[in-house]
Amino acid sequence: MALVNPAPAGALDGNISFDSTGAPVSVNVAFFTVCNGCPDGEGDMVNTGFDSWRGSFDDGEAGGTIWLQTQAPVEGGSTFTIRFGIWDTGDSGLDSTAVIDNFEWIAEGGTVTVGTEPIPE
């Protein structure tokens, strides 16, 4: 989750990281397509340290989302917080990790829509 406070228009309870159906980004989201047997295959996981779980990537227990980009509007000069959250409540055997890369501020005029989209390759 990426919770922004105060919540920008279009955020789901302050969360700005969700798919087009409104589902928060998680292992249950439509973007979770990188794994052995998944639509985007396992290539993006190779040599990341996440490509082997319990000794073999082929056992189907490692996976992730494609690279995603989330954006949300904020008003210049305002004070706000962004709180990133990740948890694993479904079991005690598998762990979760999030990578935040290339965080940037974009000072553009125009309308910014809250949401998360795949990064085109």
VEXSEDO-214927 format. One record per residue: residue number from 1; residue in three letters; x, y, z of N, C-alpha, C in turn. Coordinates in pm, whole numbers, plus 32768, in hexadecimal, padded with zeros to 4 digits. Example, Ala and Ser with C-alpha at 12.3 -4.5 7.8 and 13.67 -1.06 7.14 Angstrom:
BEGIN
+-----+-----+------+------+------+------+------+------+------+------+------+
!   i !  aa !  npx !  npy !  npz ! capx ! capy ! capz !  cpx !  cpy !  cpz !
+-----+-----+------+------+------+------+------+------+------+------+------+
!   1 ! ALA ! 8527 ! 7DC7 ! 830C ! 84CE ! 7E3E ! 830C ! 8528 ! 7EB6 ! 830C !
!   2 ! SER ! 8505 ! 7F1F ! 82C4 ! 8557 ! 7F96 ! 82CA ! 850A ! 8003 ! 8313 !
+-----+-----+------+------+------+------+------+------+------+------+------+
This chain:
BEGIN
+-----+-----+------+------+------+------+------+------+------+------+------+
!   i !  aa !  npx !  npy !  npz ! capx ! capy ! capz !  cpx !  cpy !  cpz !
+-----+-----+------+------+------+------+------+------+------+------+------+
!   1 ! MET ! 8054 ! 7F8B ! 8000 ! 8000 ! 8000 ! 8000 ! 8058 ! 807C ! 8000 !
!   2 ! ALA ! 8025 ! 80E3 ! 7FC5 ! 8064 ! 8165 ! 7FCB ! 7FF8 ! 81C7 ! 7FF8 !
!   3 ! LEU ! 7FF8 ! 81E6 ! 807A ! 7F90 ! 823A ! 80B5 ! 7FBE ! 82CB ! 80B9 !
!   4 ! VAL ! 7F71 ! 8321 ! 807C ! 7F90 ! 83B0 ! 807A ! 7F2D ! 83F7 ! 80D6 !
!   5 ! ASN ! 7F62 ! 844F ! 812A ! 7F10 ! 849B ! 8187 ! 7F37 ! 852D ! 817E !
!   6 ! PRO ! 7EDB ! 8587 ! 815E ! 7E50 ! 8570 ! 8142 ! 7E3D ! 8527 ! 80BD !
!   7 ! ALA ! 7DD4 ! 84D8 ! 80B5 ! 7DBB ! 8486 ! 803F ! 7D97 ! 84DD ! 7FC6 !
!   8 ! PRO ! 7DDB ! 84C7 ! 7F55 ! 7DB6 ! 8511 ! 7EDD ! 7D33 ! 84DC ! 7EA2 !
!   9 ! ALA ! 7CF0 ! 852E ! 7E55 ! 7C76 ! 8502 ! 7E12 ! 7C94 ! 8487 ! 7DBD !
!  10 ! GLY ! 7C42 ! 8420 ! 7DC9 ! 7C56 ! 83A6 ! 7D7C ! 7C9B ! 8338 ! 7DC8 !
!  11 ! ALA ! 7CD3 ! 8357 ! 7E3E ! 7D15 ! 82F1 ! 7E90 ! 7CAC ! 829B ! 7ED5 !
!  12 ! LEU ! 7CCC ! 821E ! 7EEC ! 7C72 ! 81C4 ! 7F34 ! 7C9A ! 81C3 ! 7FC7 !
!  13 ! ASP ! 7C52 ! 820D ! 801A ! 7C75 ! 821B ! 80A8 ! 7D03 ! 824C ! 80BB !
!  14 ! GLY ! 7D33 ! 829E ! 8060 ! 7DBC ! 82D2 ! 8066 ! 7E20 ! 827E ! 8019 !
!  15 ! ASN ! 7DFD ! 8201 ! 7FF5 ! 7E57 ! 81AB ! 7FAA ! 7E59 ! 81D5 ! 7F18 !
!  16 ! ILE ! 7ED0 ! 81EE ! 7EE2 ! 7EDC ! 8217 ! 7E56 ! 7F10 ! 81A6 ! 7DFE !
!  17 ! SER ! 7F24 ! 812F ! 7E36 ! 7F5C ! 80C0 ! 7DE9 ! 7EF4 ! 804F ! 7DDC !
!  18 ! PHE ! 7EAA ! 8051 ! 7D6D ! 7E43 ! 7FEE ! 7D53 ! 7E34 ! 7FDB ! 7CBD !
!  19 ! ASP ! 7DF7 ! 7F6C ! 7C95 ! 7DE7 ! 7F52 ! 7C06 ! 7D66 ! 7F90 ! 7BD0 !
!  20 ! SER ! 7D4A ! 7F7B ! 7B50 ! 7CD7 ! 7FBB ! 7B11 ! 7C52 ! 7F8A ! 7B47 !
!  21 ! THR ! 7C50 ! 7F1A ! 7B90 ! 7BD4 ! 7EEA ! 7BCC ! 7BC4 ! 7F1A ! 7C5B !
!  22 ! GLY ! 7C26 ! 7F65 ! 7C8D ! 7C20 ! 7F99 ! 7D16 ! 7C5F ! 7F3E ! 7D7D !
!  23 ! ALA ! 7C9D ! 7ECF ! 7D51 ! 7CDE ! 7E74 ! 7DAE ! 7D66 ! 7EAB ! 7DD7 !
!  24 ! PRO ! 7D84 ! 7EB2 ! 7E59 ! 7E0A ! 7EDF ! 7E84 ! 7E76 ! 7E84 ! 7E49 !
!  25 ! VAL ! 7EEA ! 7EBD ! 7E2C ! 7F57 ! 7E6E ! 7DF4 ! 7F81 ! 7E05 ! 7E5A !
!  26 ! SER ! 7F7B ! 7D86 ! 7E31 ! 7F9D ! 7D15 ! 7E87 ! 7FB5 ! 7C9B ! 7E2F !
!  27 ! VAL ! 7FCA ! 7C29 ! 7E6C ! 7FDA ! 7BAE ! 7E1E ! 7F57 ! 7B86 ! 7DDC !
!  28 ! ASN ! 7EEB ! 7BC4 ! 7E00 ! 7E69 ! 7BA5 ! 7DC5 ! 7E40 ! 7C07 ! 7D58 !
!  29 ! VAL ! 7E98 ! 7C62 ! 7D35 ! 7E77 ! 7CC8 ! 7CD3 ! 7E94 ! 7C96 ! 7C45 !
!  30 ! ALA ! 7E53 ! 7CD2 ! 7BE4 ! 7E64 ! 7CA9 ! 7B59 ! 7EF4 ! 7CBB ! 7B28 !
!  31 ! PHE ! 7F43 ! 7D10 ! 7B69 ! 7FCD ! 7D29 ! 7B3F ! 802D ! 7CBA ! 7B6A !
!  32 ! PHE ! 8003 ! 7C5E ! 7BBE ! 805A ! 7BF2 ! 7BEF ! 8064 ! 7B88 ! 7B81 !
!  33 ! THR ! 80C0 ! 7B9F ! 7B23 ! 80C8 ! 7B4A ! 7AAC ! 8155 ! 7B16 ! 7A8F !
!  34 ! VAL ! 81B1 ! 7B23 ! 7AF1 ! 823A ! 7AF6 ! 7ADC ! 8255 ! 7A7F ! 7B38 !
!  35 ! CYS ! 8256 ! 7A09 ! 7B00 ! 8275 ! 798F ! 7B4B ! 827C ! 791A ! 7AE8 !
!  36 ! ASN ! 82A8 ! 78A9 ! 7B18 ! 82A9 ! 7832 ! 7AC6 ! 8217 ! 780D ! 7AA7 !
!  37 ! GLY ! 81F4 ! 780F ! 7A28 ! 816B ! 77F0 ! 79FF ! 8111 ! 7869 ! 79F5 !
!  38 ! CYS ! 8143 ! 78E1 ! 7A15 ! 80F3 ! 795B ! 7A0B ! 80FE ! 7996 ! 797E !
!  39 ! PRO ! 80A2 ! 79EF ! 7958 ! 80A3 ! 7A29 ! 78D2 ! 8125 ! 7A6D ! 78A9 !
!  40 ! ASP ! 8169 ! 7AB2 ! 7906 ! 81E6 ! 7AF6 ! 78E3 ! 8261 ! 7AA2 ! 7901 !
!  41 ! GLY ! 824E ! 7A24 ! 7925 ! 82C0 ! 79CB ! 793D ! 830D ! 79F1 ! 79B9 !
!  42 ! GLU ! 8385 ! 79BC ! 79C2 ! 83D9 ! 79D1 ! 7A38 ! 8452 ! 7A28 ! 7A1D !
!  43 ! GLY ! 8461 ! 7A5A ! 79A2 ! 84D8 ! 7AA3 ! 7979 ! 84FD ! 7B19 ! 79D0 !
!  44 ! ASP ! 849A ! 7B69 ! 79FC ! 84B8 ! 7BDF ! 7A4D ! 84EA ! 7BBC ! 7AD9 !
!  45 ! MET ! 84DC ! 7B3E ! 7B01 ! 850A ! 7B14 ! 7B86 ! 8599 ! 7ADD ! 7B84 !
!  46 ! VAL ! 85CA ! 7AB6 ! 7B0E ! 864C ! 7A75 ! 7B03 ! 86BB ! 7AD1 ! 7B37 !
!  47 ! ASN ! 8712 ! 7A9A ! 7B88 ! 8787 ! 7ADE ! 7BC1 ! 8763 ! 7B52 ! 7C1E !
!  48 ! THR ! 86ED ! 7B50 ! 7C58 ! 86C5 ! 7BB8 ! 7CB6 ! 86D3 ! 7B8A ! 7D47 !
!  49 ! GLY ! 86E9 ! 7B0B ! 7D5B ! 86E6 ! 7AD4 ! 7DE1 ! 865B ! 7AA2 ! 7E03 !
!  50 ! PHE ! 85FA ! 7ACA ! 7DB4 ! 8570 ! 7A9C ! 7DC6 ! 854D ! 7A2E ! 7D62 !
!  51 ! ASP ! 85B1 ! 7A02 ! 7D17 ! 8596 ! 799C ! 7CB1 ! 85A5 ! 790F ! 7CE7 !
!  52 ! SER ! 85C6 ! 7902 ! 7D64 ! 85CA ! 787B ! 7D9E ! 858E ! 7881 ! 7E2A !
!  53 ! TRP ! 8535 ! 782B ! 7E42 ! 84F4 ! 7822 ! 7EC4 ! 84F1 ! 7790 ! 7EE8 !
!  54 ! ARG ! 8529 ! 7771 ! 7F5A ! 8533 ! 76E6 ! 7F85 ! 8581 ! 7692 ! 7F20 !
!  55 ! GLY ! 85E1 ! 76D4 ! 7EDD ! 863D ! 768B ! 7E88 ! 861E ! 768B ! 7DF4 !
!  56 ! SER ! 85A2 ! 76A9 ! 7DCC ! 8582 ! 76A2 ! 7D3F ! 8512 ! 7700 ! 7D1A !
!  57 ! PHE ! 8529 ! 7751 ! 7CB4 ! 84C1 ! 77A9 ! 7C81 ! 8453 ! 7757 ! 7C40 !
!  58 ! ASP ! 8476 ! 76E2 ! 7C11 ! 8417 ! 768E ! 7BC9 ! 83A9 ! 7656 ! 7C22 !
!  59 ! ASP ! 83B7 ! 7664 ! 7CA6 ! 834E ! 762D ! 7CFC ! 82D3 ! 7688 ! 7D02 !
!  60 ! GLY ! 82DA ! 76FD ! 7CBE ! 8266 ! 7754 ! 7CB5 ! 8247 ! 77A5 ! 7D32 !
!  61 ! GLU ! 82A4 ! 77AB ! 7D90 ! 8289 ! 77F3 ! 7E0C ! 82C6 ! 787F ! 7E0F !
!  62 ! ALA ! 8302 ! 78AB ! 7DA1 ! 8339 ! 7932 ! 7D9B ! 82F3 ! 797B ! 7D28 !
!  63 ! GLY ! 82D7 ! 79FA ! 7D3B ! 8295 ! 7A46 ! 7CD2 ! 828A ! 7AD9 ! 7CF7 !
!  64 ! GLY ! 8258 ! 7B27 ! 7C9C ! 824A ! 7BB4 ! 7CB5 ! 81F6 ! 7BF9 ! 7C4C !
!  65 ! THR ! 81EB ! 7C7C ! 7C5B ! 81A5 ! 7CCD ! 7BF7 ! 8209 ! 7CF6 ! 7B8C !
!  66 ! ILE ! 81D5 ! 7D21 ! 7B1C ! 8228 ! 7D64 ! 7ABB ! 824F ! 7DEB ! 7AF8 !
!  67 ! TRP ! 82AA ! 7E35 ! 7AB8 ! 82CF ! 7EB8 ! 7AEB ! 8258 ! 7F15 ! 7ADF !
!  68 ! LEU ! 823A ! 7F5B ! 7B4B ! 81C5 ! 7FB1 ! 7B51 ! 81ED ! 8041 ! 7B6F !
!  69 ! GLN ! 8198 ! 809D ! 7B46 ! 81AC ! 812B ! 7B64 ! 812B ! 8160 ! 7BA1 !
!  70 ! THR ! 8137 ! 819E ! 7C15 ! 80C4 ! 81D8 ! 7C59 ! 80D6 ! 826F ! 7C5B !
!  71 ! GLN ! 8069 ! 82B6 ! 7C46 ! 8070 ! 8348 ! 7C4B ! 7FF6 ! 837F ! 7C94 !
!  72 ! ALA ! 8008 ! 83F4 ! 7CCD ! 7F9B ! 8439 ! 7D13 ! 7FBA ! 84CE ! 7D16 !
!  73 ! PRO ! 7F54 ! 8521 ! 7D10 ! 7F6C ! 85B1 ! 7D15 ! 7F7F ! 85E3 ! 7DA4 !
!  74 ! VAL ! 7FD3 ! 8644 ! 7DB3 ! 7FDE ! 868E ! 7E31 ! 7FE4 ! 8722 ! 7E0C !
!  75 ! GLU ! 7FBA ! 8774 ! 7E68 ! 7FBB ! 8803 ! 7E4E ! 8042 ! 883D ! 7E77 !
!  76 ! GLY ! 807F ! 8889 ! 7E1E ! 8100 ! 88C6 ! 7E3B ! 80FC ! 8917 ! 7EBA !
!  77 ! GLY ! 8161 ! 890B ! 7F0C ! 816A ! 8954 ! 7F8A ! 811E ! 8915 ! 7FFD !
!  78 ! SER ! 80D6 ! 88A9 ! 7FE3 ! 808A ! 8868 ! 804E ! 80E2 ! 8805 ! 8099 !
!  79 ! THR ! 80B6 ! 87E2 ! 8111 ! 80FB ! 877D ! 8161 ! 80A7 ! 86FF ! 815F !
!  80 ! PHE ! 80E5 ! 868D ! 8145 ! 809F ! 860D ! 8142 ! 8101 ! 85A0 ! 8168 !
!  81 ! THR ! 80CD ! 852B ! 8183 ! 8123 ! 84B8 ! 819F ! 80FF ! 8447 ! 8141 !
!  82 ! ILE ! 8163 ! 83F4 ! 8123 ! 814E ! 8379 ! 80D9 ! 817E ! 8308 ! 8132 !
!  83 ! ARG ! 8128 ! 82AB ! 814D ! 8149 ! 8239 ! 81A3 ! 8140 ! 81BA ! 814F !
!  84 ! PHE ! 81B0 ! 8176 ! 8140 ! 81B4 ! 80F9 ! 80F4 ! 81A0 ! 8085 ! 8154 !
!  85 ! GLY ! 8149 ! 802A ! 812F ! 812F ! 7FB7 ! 8185 ! 812E ! 7F35 ! 8137 !
!  86 ! ILE ! 8165 ! 7ECD ! 8174 ! 8162 ! 7E48 ! 813A ! 8158 ! 7DE5 ! 81AD !
!  87 ! TRP ! 810C ! 7D7C ! 8199 ! 80FD ! 7D16 ! 8200 ! 80D9 ! 7C92 ! 81BF !
!  88 ! ASP ! 80E9 ! 7C2A ! 820B ! 80C9 ! 7BA3 ! 81DE ! 807B ! 7B61 ! 824F !
!  89 ! THR ! 7FFA ! 7B51 ! 823D ! 7FA7 ! 7B1A ! 82A8 ! 7F6F ! 7A90 ! 8287 !
!  90 ! GLY ! 7F8A ! 7A5F ! 820F ! 7F4B ! 79E3 ! 81E5 ! 7F8E ! 7965 ! 8215 !
!  91 ! ASP ! 800E ! 796C ! 823A ! 8055 ! 78F4 ! 8261 ! 80D6 ! 791A ! 82A8 !
!  92 ! SER ! 811A ! 78B9 ! 82DE ! 819A ! 78D4 ! 8321 ! 820F ! 78A4 ! 82CD !
!  93 ! GLY ! 81F5 ! 7869 ! 825A ! 8261 ! 782E ! 820B ! 8293 ! 7883 ! 8199 !
!  94 ! LEU ! 8244 ! 78E0 ! 8167 ! 826C ! 7933 ! 80F5 ! 8278 ! 79C3 ! 8122 !
!  95 ! ASP ! 82D8 ! 7A0C ! 80EB ! 82F1 ! 7A97 ! 8110 ! 82D4 ! 7AF4 ! 809C !
!  96 ! SER ! 82C1 ! 7B72 ! 80BB ! 82A5 ! 7BD9 ! 8057 ! 830E ! 7C46 ! 805E !
!  97 ! THR ! 832A ! 7C81 ! 7FEA ! 838A ! 7CEE ! 7FE0 ! 8355 ! 7D53 ! 7F7B !
!  98 ! ALA ! 8372 ! 7DD1 ! 7F90 ! 834F ! 7E39 ! 7F30 ! 83CD ! 7E85 ! 7F0A !
!  99 ! VAL ! 83D4 ! 7EAF ! 7E8E ! 8444 ! 7F00 ! 7E5D ! 840A ! 7F85 ! 7E2F !
! 100 ! ILE ! 8442 ! 7FF1 ! 7E65 ! 841C ! 8077 ! 7E39 ! 8495 ! 80B0 ! 7DF1 !
! 101 ! ASP ! 8485 ! 80CB ! 7D71 ! 84F5 ! 80F3 ! 7D1C ! 84CD ! 816C ! 7CC9 !
! 102 ! ASN ! 852A ! 81C5 ! 7CB4 ! 8517 ! 8239 ! 7C5C ! 84A7 ! 8295 ! 7C8D !
! 103 ! PHE ! 849F ! 82AA ! 7D11 ! 843E ! 8308 ! 7D4B ! 8460 ! 8393 ! 7D19 !
! 104 ! GLU ! 83FE ! 83DB ! 7CE7 ! 8419 ! 8461 ! 7CB5 ! 83A0 ! 84BB ! 7CC2 !
! 105 ! TRP ! 83BC ! 853B ! 7CCA ! 8354 ! 85A2 ! 7CC6 ! 834E ! 85D4 ! 7C38 !
! 106 ! ILE ! 82D7 ! 85E3 ! 7C04 ! 82C6 ! 8617 ! 7B7D ! 8274 ! 8697 ! 7B87 !
! 107 ! ALA ! 82B1 ! 8706 ! 7B64 ! 826D ! 8787 ! 7B6C ! 8233 ! 87A7 ! 7AE2 !
! 108 ! GLU ! 81BC ! 8775 ! 7ACC ! 8178 ! 878D ! 7A4E ! 80F0 ! 87CA ! 7A68 !
! 109 ! GLY ! 80C7 ! 881E ! 7A0E ! 803E ! 884E ! 7A15 ! 7FE1 ! 87E1 ! 79E2 !
! 110 ! GLY ! 7F63 ! 87F5 ! 79F0 ! 7F04 ! 8794 ! 79BC ! 7ED0 ! 8739 ! 7A29 !
! 111 ! THR ! 7E81 ! 86DA ! 79FE ! 7E3E ! 8681 ! 7A5A ! 7E8D ! 8601 ! 7A6D !
! 112 ! VAL ! 7E9F ! 85D9 ! 7AE9 ! 7EDF ! 8559 ! 7B0B ! 7E74 ! 8502 ! 7B47 !
! 113 ! THR ! 7E67 ! 848A ! 7B11 ! 7E04 ! 842B ! 7B44 ! 7E47 ! 83CA ! 7BA2 !
! 114 ! VAL ! 7E0B ! 83B1 ! 7C16 ! 7E3F ! 8352 ! 7C76 ! 7E35 ! 82C5 ! 7C3A !
! 115 ! GLY ! 7EA0 ! 8278 ! 7C48 ! 7E98 ! 81ED ! 7C1C ! 7F20 ! 81B0 ! 7C01 !
! 116 ! THR ! 7F1C ! 8131 ! 7BDF ! 7F94 ! 80E3 ! 7BC4 ! 7F85 ! 80A2 ! 7B3B !
! 117 ! GLU ! 7FED ! 80AB ! 7AEC ! 7FEE ! 8072 ! 7A66 ! 8070 ! 8027 ! 7A4E !
! 118 ! PRO ! 8070 ! 7FC3 ! 79F7 ! 80ED ! 7F81 ! 79D1 ! 8149 ! 7FE4 ! 7989 !
! 119 ! ILE ! 81CA ! 7FD5 ! 799D ! 822C ! 8026 ! 7955 ! 8245 ! 7FE1 ! 78CF !
! 120 ! PRO ! 822F ! 8027 ! 7860 ! 8248 ! 7FE9 ! 77DD ! 82DA ! 7FC1 ! 77D0 !
! 121 ! GLU ! 82EF ! 7F4D ! 7793 ! 837A ! 7F1E ! 7782 ! 83BC ! 7F5F ! 770D !
+-----+-----+------+------+------+------+------+------+------+------+------+
